[in-house]
Amino acid sequence: MRSWDSMADFEAFLDNGGLVEAKDDMPDAYRTEVFRFIRMHANSELMGGLTERDWIPRAPGLRTKQSALAKTQDEIGHAHLLYMVAADMGVQSRAEMLEDLFSGKGRFHNVFHYKAHTWGDQIAISYLVDAAALASQQAVFKNCSYGPYKRILKRIIAEEGFHMRRGEEMVLRMSQGTSAQRELFQEALNRWWLPALQLFGPDSKPDDLLLRWHIKSERNEVLRDRWVQKYVPLLQSYGFTIPDPDLHQNDDDRWVVGEIDWAPLEATMANTGPDSERRIREARENWENAAWVRDALDRVAA
């Protein structure tokens, strides 16, 4: 077990590329901040997996049902891996994190506070949201100073890459489909463009501890801009319209989005988003209905 005499020594260790392990005597402030970040990631993977699960029986065709099933398994698997990593930090147990989530105390990413109304929404989630989440995770993995999180991210990122490719394939098929199919995706794009854009969060603060302690390697606005530069021309090349009347190119031919209304993001962070109440309630009911399985496993273990 390693320990450091001062925060200055600890930060010097991080600046030199050091990796912190769960058994190390890390500063309490670092432990708390990193734990919160991983817990939110875990909660988001679980809530995202539940969204995918809801659409397995409604996916059009056997092939898309199989891919929806595979993605559901991946996302919920990611959640439980992350809960184990977070629990090893000694702040909360996995059961406590889940209970907080289902009681409405836990936080999860904004995009999972919205309802998927059509299959087009599921495609938009796979194409836009998964790409935004993957970009964020890759930026964390790049210089992540917490060893257990960095190692588990390697697996998660590999699987999330497949999810993004799945979304790309489905968008391409919609763009080449009937006028009804193109309209279905355009309507979904209109609903999901802003939530996906906001997944990166508002501009990073100058004193962002996650940047200072090498959990995040890129500022939020840098990641958001990189995503915009990639997906605006891609969507336009497929024949779809970006739902932003103020979108334009500057003198350097870079895409600039209109002013972002951050109120919807703030509402989701307070668990008061458009579909927050239902999403949390149904997740809680699933947890309660599976109590007999946990009880049986506890009796076997005893």
PyMOL commands that set and color helices and strands:
alter all, ss='L'
color gray80, all
select helices_A, chain A and resi 7-15+28-54+62-87+94-102+110-113+119-143+147-175+179-198+209-212+220-237+263-269+276-289+291-301
alter helices_A, ss='H'
color red, helices_A
select strands_A, chain A and resi 248-249+255-256
alter strands_A, ss='S'
color yellow, strands_A
deselect
rebuild
show_as cartoon
